[in-house]
């Protein structure tokens, strides 16, 4: 059984409140709702109403790239979800569980929180089992002598009540197959009192994107937060300065009477136009930061609207993106297979494997280009090339492919080539 006093000590040592704040910020970036406090990334505005209004206008023009990033990562990793078995009733049960939707939600957790977790259960008063996804902040409890052996999970979610911010906490004990639950906590480490509920028979299944040396999960979004802050700083600078650089500003001397200036009338006194400076350097700096963010998250070339790398650099960027999508699909396949097995056992069926296939649309052009070059170079025969690109054409059946290959063989046979060259009858 997990020692709660030791768990609380670990939570305090890991500065769990700070970790939860980082987790919440990562989700704000991912959802595109993060708003920087005044003075966080750029010099704060002055207290004048005009300056504060300009700051609010700038914030409305700047948004995080998180939704675009996360949707691309998830769409690449989850193209289709298939499972085995020949039971119609189990197929119906898995359909009702919504495995494809669940795969996409778990992929989102995987990329943002660094951990995707769910469990199969039967709700009170229900007969049909289903799958529930673990939300909030999740931290593994590892064995003191083996950092790779996860013996439990700590789960915390905050919410606003009439009395202020409160916490709902669950401690999942994997060795005792028991869940202890606390509600209405003022602090997520306040586990000294008896739990409000103890549940048994619930087994969470989980997958970590990566873990730090102390066992805590990490994710691409955790890594990218400093880069996204840096990019937002450049965009805030641009948004604030563009208002001043949009048009020339009049400059008056001490003896000028501005109220007497009108079209066609001479200006009495000192007057000049101050031409705005160039924003080219700031915009170039923003492009560099966009490319750094794209490269750091292994996104496809030119994805964020910046200049796409060319040649070998583009192929390498796209290859890293495909590799990441394939690795994520493999991790989700294992996770969903475990969840489907738990669901099947609860319903009295035999477990079946689940496979998450990455989206092949992202690799269509690159694969077809490589196959064509290999075929033209004589490295692979036509039959191999055709079968390699067949999956990209959903309406091209095996029978049609075989018929097409036979037709191609009849187009130019060795005998026909010999006749064309004048060596045959």
PATIKOL-174562 format. One record per residue (C-alpha): x, y, z. Coordinates in Angstrom, 2 decimals, m for minus. Each point is the difference from the previous one (the first is absolute). Example, Ala and Ser with C-alpha at 12.3 -4.5 7.8 and 13.67 -1.06 7.14 Angstrom:
{pt {12.30 m4.50 7.80}} {pt {1.37 3.44 m0.66}} 
//
This chain:
{pt {0.00 0.00 0.00}} {pt {1.15 3.53 m0.79}} {pt {1.17 1.82 3.14}} {pt {m1.92 3.30 m0.03}} {pt {2.54 1.77 2.21}} {pt {2.77 m0.95 m2.41}} {pt {m2.19 1.07 m2.94}} {pt {m0.66 3.42 1.59}} {pt {3.74 0.42 0.61}} {pt {0.71 m0.79 m3.64}} {pt {m2.66 2.42 m1.19}} {pt {1.50 2.79 2.09}} {pt {3.49 m0.91 m1.19}} {pt {m1.17 0.12 m3.61}} {pt {m1.68 3.39 0.66}} {pt {m3.28 m1.42 m1.24}} {pt {m1.80 3.38 0.16}} {pt {2.60 1.43 m2.40}} {pt {m0.25 m3.08 m2.23}} {pt {m3.79 0.30 m0.13}} {pt {0.34 3.68 m0.96}} {pt {2.37 m0.98 m2.84}} {pt {m2.45 m2.69 m1.08}} {pt {m2.87 2.51 m0.09}} {pt {2.12 2.47 m1.98}} {pt {0.91 m2.71 m2.54}} {pt {m3.71 m0.65 m0.57}} {pt {m0.70 3.73 m0.35}} {pt {2.63 0.17 m2.75}} {pt {m1.40 m3.15 m1.64}} {pt {m3.54 1.39 0.03}} {pt {1.06 3.46 m1.19}} {pt {m1.44 1.81 3.04}} {pt {3.24 1.07 1.68}} {pt {0.18 3.75 0.68}} {pt {3.30 1.48 1.18}} {pt {m0.09 2.25 3.07}} {pt {1.08 3.57 m0.64}} {pt {3.77 0.19 0.19}} {pt {0.55 m3.77 m0.19}} {pt {1.59 m0.10 m3.48}} {pt {0.33 3.68 m0.93}} {pt {0.44 3.23 1.97}} {pt {m3.28 0.75 1.77}} {pt {m2.23 2.77 m1.36}} {pt {m0.23 3.25 1.87}} {pt {m3.00 0.70 2.18}} {pt {m1.56 2.47 m2.45}} {pt {m3.37 m1.04 m1.47}} {pt {1.38 0.33 m3.54}} {pt {2.95 m2.31 0.75}} {pt {m2.16 m2.58 1.73}} {pt {m2.47 0.07 m2.91}} {pt {2.88 m0.53 m2.46}} {pt {1.19 m2.98 2.07}} {pt {m3.48 m1.57 m0.09}} {pt {m0.15 0.50 m3.77}} {pt {3.39 m1.71 m0.38}} {pt {m1.08 m2.99 2.10}} {pt {m3.10 m0.49 m2.15}} {pt {2.21 m0.22 m3.11}} {pt {2.33 m2.66 1.45}} {pt {m0.96 m3.60 0.65}} {pt {1.92 m3.17 0.79}} {pt {0.66 m2.52 m2.78}} {pt {m0.99 m2.84 2.33}} {pt {m3.30 m1.10 m1.61}} {pt {1.60 m0.18 m3.43}} {pt {2.97 m1.94 1.35}} {pt {m1.98 m2.50 2.05}} {pt {m2.56 m0.67 m2.75}} {pt {2.79 m0.74 m2.48}} {pt {1.81 m2.33 2.40}} {pt {m3.20 m1.86 0.90}} {pt {m1.24 m0.23 m3.60}} {pt {3.33 m1.47 m1.08}} {pt {0.13 m2.60 2.79}} {pt {m3.63 m1.16 m0.19}} {pt {m1.11 m0.78 m3.53}} {pt {m2.14 m3.04 0.67}} {pt {m0.73 m2.43 2.86}} {pt {m0.57 m3.71 m0.69}} {pt {m0.42 m3.07 2.18}} {pt {m0.09 m3.75 m0.48}} {pt {m2.48 m2.68 0.99}} {pt {m3.19 m1.29 m1.61}} {pt {m2.56 0.74 2.70}} {pt {m2.74 2.36 m1.16}} {pt {m0.97 0.74 3.60}} {pt {3.57 0.95 0.93}} {pt {0.21 2.16 m3.15}} {pt {m3.15 1.80 1.13}} {pt {1.43 0.46 3.51}} {pt {3.25 1.47 m1.35}} {pt {m1.96 2.22 m2.39}} {pt {m2.04 1.35 2.91}} {pt {3.22 0.61 1.93}} {pt {1.11 2.32 m2.84}} {pt {3.55 m1.27 m0.43}} {pt {0.89 2.46 m2.77}} {pt {m1.19 3.00 2.03}} {pt {1.75 m1.45 3.05}} {pt {3.22 m0.47 m2.01}} {pt {m0.04 3.66 m1.06}} {pt {m0.68 1.22 3.56}} {pt {2.77 m2.22 1.39}} {pt {2.39 1.23 m2.70}} {pt {m0.76 3.57 1.05}} {pt {0.75 m0.87 3.65}} {pt {3.15 m1.82 m1.11}} {pt {1.40 3.04 m1.83}} {pt {m1.02 2.65 2.55}} {pt {0.10 m1.65 3.44}} {pt {2.56 m2.65 m0.88}} {pt {m2.27 m2.79 1.27}} {pt {m3.08 m1.63 m1.52}} {pt {m2.08 m2.04 2.46}} {pt {m3.42 m1.64 0.12}} {pt {m1.82 m2.92 1.63}} {pt {m2.89 m2.36 m0.70}} {pt {m2.88 m0.03 2.48}} {pt {m3.71 m0.64 0.49}} {pt {m2.02 2.95 1.27}} {pt {m2.32 m0.54 2.92}} {pt {m3.40 m1.15 m1.25}} {pt {1.36 m0.79 m3.47}} {pt {0.65 m3.37 m1.60}} {pt {2.16 1.02 m2.92}} {pt {3.67 0.76 0.80}} {pt {1.68 3.05 m1.47}} {pt {3.38 1.77 0.00}} {pt {0.75 3.15 1.97}} {pt {2.95 2.30 m0.64}} {pt {2.04 1.34 2.90}} {pt {0.13 3.80 m0.04}} {pt {1.80 2.66 1.98}} {pt {3.57 m0.20 1.22}} {pt {1.45 m3.54 0.14}} {pt {3.28 m0.96 1.65}} {pt {1.41 m3.53 0.27}} {pt {0.98 m1.54 3.33}} {pt {3.12 m2.09 m0.63}} {pt {1.60 m2.70 2.07}} {pt {2.80 1.43 2.20}} {pt {2.48 m2.59 m1.33}} {pt {m1.09 0.02 m3.66}} {pt {m0.76 3.26 m1.81}} {pt {m1.56 m1.90 m2.93}} {pt {m2.51 m1.88 2.15}} {pt {m3.18 2.04 0.36}} {pt {m1.98 m1.22 3.01}} {pt {m2.64 2.71 0.10}} {pt {m1.40 3.22 m1.46}} {pt {m0.79 3.30 1.70}} {pt {m2.84 1.89 m1.71}} {pt {m1.12 3.54 0.94}} {pt {m2.65 2.29 m1.48}} {pt {m0.97 3.45 1.23}} {pt {m3.38 1.70 m0.22}} {pt {m1.68 3.14 1.30}} {pt {m2.59 m0.34 2.74}} {pt {m1.89 2.56 2.06}} {pt {2.89 m0.09 2.48}} {pt {2.71 0.55 m2.61}} {pt {2.38 m2.36 m1.74}} {pt {m0.31 m3.62 1.10}} {pt {1.70 m3.26 m1.00}} {pt {m1.15 m3.47 m0.93}} {pt {2.77 m2.59 0.40}} {pt {0.29 m3.69 m0.77}} {pt {2.88 m2.31 0.92}} {pt {0.03 m3.10 m2.22}} {pt {1.80 m2.90 1.72}} {pt {1.03 m2.43 m2.75}} {pt {1.31 m2.69 2.33}} {pt {m3.12 m0.18 2.18}} {pt {m2.34 0.84 m2.90}} {pt {m1.64 2.67 2.16}} {pt {m0.93 3.64 m0.50}} {pt {m0.21 2.50 2.87}} {pt {m1.93 3.19 m0.68}} {pt {m0.09 3.36 1.79}} {pt {m2.41 2.84 m0.72}} {pt {m0.26 3.66 1.00}} {pt {3.71 0.27 0.84}} {pt {1.45 3.47 0.52}} {pt {3.45 m1.29 m1.01}} {pt {0.82 m2.90 m2.37}} {pt {2.51 m1.40 2.51}} {pt {m2.50 m0.05 2.88}} {pt {m0.22 m3.78 0.16}} {pt {0.38 m0.44 3.78}} {pt {m3.70 m0.52 0.65}} {pt {m1.85 m3.19 m0.98}} {pt {m1.15 m0.13 m3.62}} {pt {m3.59 0.82 m0.89}} {pt {m0.27 m3.18 m2.08}} {pt {1.95 m3.20 m0.62}} {pt {m0.63 m1.76 m3.30}} {pt {1.22 m3.44 m1.05}} {pt {0.21 m1.90 m3.26}} {pt {1.11 3.01 m2.09}} {pt {3.23 m0.39 m1.97}} {pt {1.35 3.07 m1.79}} {pt {1.90 m0.48 m3.24}} {pt {2.50 2.66 m0.96}} {pt {2.81 1.00 m2.35}} {pt {2.65 2.66 0.55}} {pt {1.42 2.11 m2.81}} {pt {3.22 0.29 1.97}} {pt {1.09 0.24 3.61}} {pt {2.62 2.07 1.78}} {pt {2.68 m1.64 2.19}} {pt {m2.23 0.46 3.06}} {pt {m2.84 m1.87 m1.73}} {pt {m2.20 3.02 m0.75}} {pt {m1.63 0.05 m3.45}} {pt {0.98 2.55 m2.60}} {pt {m1.31 0.83 m3.46}} {pt {0.69 2.00 m3.17}} {pt {m2.15 2.84 1.31}} {pt {1.98 0.23 3.23}} {pt {3.18 0.27 m2.08}} {pt {m1.54 2.53 m2.37}} {pt {m1.43 2.45 2.56}} {pt {3.19 2.16 0.13}} {pt {0.08 0.15 m3.82}} {pt {m3.70 0.90 m0.19}} {pt {0.53 2.74 2.58}} {pt {2.91 1.34 m2.02}} {pt {m2.07 m0.02 m3.19}} {pt {m2.92 1.75 1.72}} {pt {2.40 2.69 1.26}} {pt {1.03 0.80 m3.60}} {pt {m3.62 0.06 m1.14}} {pt {m0.97 2.32 2.86}} {pt {2.86 2.33 m0.88}} {pt {m1.14 0.02 m3.63}} {pt {m3.65 0.53 0.92}} {pt {0.87 2.99 2.21}} {pt {2.52 1.59 m2.37}} {pt {m2.03 m0.47 m3.18}} {pt {m2.51 2.58 1.26}} {pt {2.76 2.59 0.06}} {pt {1.58 m1.19 m3.26}} {pt {m3.22 m0.03 m1.99}} {pt {0.26 3.64 m1.09}} {pt {2.28 3.04 0.38}} {pt {m0.42 2.08 3.14}} {pt {m0.11 3.81 m0.06}} {pt {2.65 1.77 2.08}} {pt {m0.76 3.59 1.14}} {pt {2.34 2.62 1.31}} {pt {m0.67 2.25 2.94}} {pt {m1.34 2.90 m2.09}} {pt {m2.32 m2.04 m2.22}} {pt {m3.75 0.50 0.13}} {pt {m1.44 m3.46 m0.82}} {pt {m3.58 1.24 0.06}} {pt {0.74 2.17 m3.04}} {pt {1.29 m2.91 m2.13}} {pt {m2.33 m0.90 m2.84}} {pt {0.33 m1.35 m3.57}} {pt {1.41 2.65 m2.35}} {pt {1.07 2.36 2.81}} {pt {3.65 0.68 0.87}} {pt {1.19 m1.19 3.44}} {pt {1.06 2.84 2.24}} {pt {2.92 m1.11 2.14}} {pt {2.07 m3.17 0.25}} {pt {m1.51 m3.11 m1.51}} {pt {1.30 m3.27 m1.45}} {pt {m1.03 m3.61 m0.64}} {pt {1.74 m2.77 1.94}} {pt {0.22 m3.02 m2.30}} {pt {m0.49 m3.39 1.68}} {pt {2.97 m2.31 0.28}} {pt {0.26 m3.40 m1.66}} {pt {m1.47 m3.04 1.76}} {pt {1.93 m2.41 m2.22}} {pt {2.41 m1.07 2.74}} {pt {m2.79 m0.73 2.48}} {pt {m1.88 m1.99 m2.61}} {pt {3.15 m1.93 m0.94}} {pt {0.55 m0.75 3.68}} {pt {m3.56 m1.31 0.23}} {pt {0.63 m2.30 m3.00}} {pt {3.09 m1.43 1.72}} {pt {m2.03 m0.73 3.14}} {pt {m2.77 m1.62 m2.04}} {pt {2.54 m2.31 m1.64}} {pt {1.55 m0.82 3.39}} {pt {m3.42 m0.93 1.38}} {pt {m0.82 m2.11 m3.07}} {pt {3.30 m1.83 0.21}} {pt {m0.27 m0.50 3.78}} {pt {m3.41 m1.67 m0.34}} {pt {1.04 m2.03 m3.07}} {pt {m2.79 1.54 m2.10}} {pt {m0.06 m0.21 m3.81}} {pt {1.90 2.59 m1.98}} {pt {m1.66 3.41 m0.37}} {pt {m2.88 m1.11 2.23}} {pt {m0.21 3.20 2.07}} {pt {m0.09 2.29 m3.01}} {pt {3.74 0.63 0.01}} {pt {2.25 m0.68 m2.98}} {pt {0.17 m3.73 m0.66}} {pt {3.45 m1.60 m0.02}} {pt {0.99 m1.45 m3.34}} {pt {1.62 m3.15 m1.29}} {pt {1.59 m2.29 2.55}} {pt {m0.98 2.25 2.93}} {pt {m3.69 m0.28 m0.96}} {pt {0.17 m3.78 m0.32}} {pt {1.74 m0.27 3.37}} {pt {m2.61 2.24 1.68}} {pt {m2.87 m2.01 m1.43}} {pt {1.67 m3.29 0.90}} {pt {0.30 1.01 3.67}} {pt {m3.67 0.98 m0.05}} {pt {m1.02 m3.40 m1.43}} {pt {2.22 m1.85 2.45}} {pt {m1.62 1.81 2.93}} {pt {m3.51 m0.74 m1.32}} {pt {0.86 m3.69 m0.48}} {pt {1.49 m0.30 3.50}} {pt {m3.10 1.65 1.52}} {pt {m2.32 m2.31 m1.96}} {pt {1.96 m2.99 1.30}} {pt {m0.26 1.21 3.62}} {pt {m3.74 0.60 m0.38}} {pt {m0.45 m3.45 m1.55}} {pt {1.45 m1.65 3.11}} {pt {m2.04 2.19 2.32}} {pt {m3.29 m0.59 m1.83}} {pt {0.68 m3.75 m0.24}} {pt {0.26 m0.14 3.81}} {pt {m3.16 2.09 0.41}} {pt {m1.94 m2.09 m2.53}} {pt {1.13 m3.16 1.79}} {pt {m1.26 1.35 3.35}} {pt {m3.27 1.03 m1.63}} {pt {m0.44 m3.42 m1.66}} {pt {0.66 m1.87 3.26}} {pt {m2.57 2.12 1.84}} {pt {m2.55 m0.93 m2.68}} {pt {1.00 m3.68 m0.12}} {pt {1.81 0.02 m3.35}} {pt {3.47 m1.07 m1.08}} {pt {2.49 2.88 m0.39}} {pt {0.84 1.26 m3.49}} {pt {2.96 2.08 m1.23}} {pt {m0.51 3.65 m0.95}} {pt {2.16 1.73 m2.60}} {pt {0.27 3.76 m0.47}} {pt {1.17 0.85 m3.50}} {pt {1.73 3.33 m0.62}} {pt {m1.49 2.28 m2.63}} {pt {1.53 m1.05 m3.33}} {pt {m1.02 3.23 m1.74}} {pt {3.01 1.70 1.59}} {pt {2.43 m2.49 m1.57}} {pt {m1.74 m0.47 m3.35}} {pt {2.11 2.43 m2.02}} {pt {3.31 m0.94 1.60}} {pt {m0.60 m3.76 m0.36}} {pt {m1.19 0.25 m3.60}} {pt {2.97 2.18 m0.93}} {pt {2.45 m2.48 1.55}} {pt {m1.68 m2.99 m1.69}} {pt {0.05 1.71 m3.40}} {pt {3.68 0.87 0.31}} {pt {0.88 m3.57 0.98}} {pt {m2.04 m1.40 m2.89}} {pt {1.51 2.39 m2.55}} {pt {3.48 m0.89 1.25}} {pt {m0.75 m3.70 m0.53}} {pt {0.36 m0.88 3.67}} {pt {m3.52 m1.44 0.37}} {pt {m2.30 m1.60 m2.64}} {pt {m3.32 1.48 m1.06}} {pt {m2.02 m2.53 2.02}} {pt {1.73 0.96 3.26}} {pt {m0.40 3.73 m0.77}} {pt {m3.71 m0.39 m0.76}} {pt {m0.73 m2.02 3.13}} {pt {1.88 2.51 2.13}} {pt {m2.20 2.91 m1.12}} {pt {m3.25 m2.00 m0.15}} {pt {m1.06 0.90 3.61}} {pt {m0.12 3.68 m0.98}} {pt {m2.81 m0.72 m2.47}} {pt {m2.90 m1.39 1.98}} {pt {m2.01 m1.03 m3.09}} {pt {2.86 m1.97 m1.60}} {pt {m0.86 m3.60 0.90}} {pt {2.39 m2.96 m0.15}} {pt {m1.83 m1.37 m3.05}} {pt {0.27 3.31 m1.86}} {pt {3.67 0.30 0.91}} {pt {0.78 m3.50 m1.28}} {pt {m1.90 0.67 m3.24}} {pt {1.89 3.27 m0.50}} {pt {3.36 m1.71 0.58}} {pt {m0.83 m2.70 m2.55}} {pt {m0.98 2.69 m2.49}} {pt {3.29 1.83 0.57}} {pt {1.92 m3.22 m0.63}} {pt {m1.70 m0.36 m3.39}} {pt {0.79 3.57 m1.04}} {pt {3.72 m0.61 m0.58}} {pt {1.14 m3.62 0.08}} {pt {3.61 m1.03 m0.75}} {pt {m1.16 m1.35 m3.39}} {pt {m1.74 3.27 m0.84}} {pt {3.09 1.98 0.98}} {pt {2.15 m2.22 m2.22}} {pt {m2.34 0.54 m2.96}} {pt {0.06 3.75 0.58}} {pt {3.79 m0.06 m0.12}} {pt {m0.04 m1.95 m3.27}} {pt {1.31 m3.25 1.37}} {pt {m3.11 m2.12 m0.30}} {pt {m2.31 m1.35 m2.68}} 
//
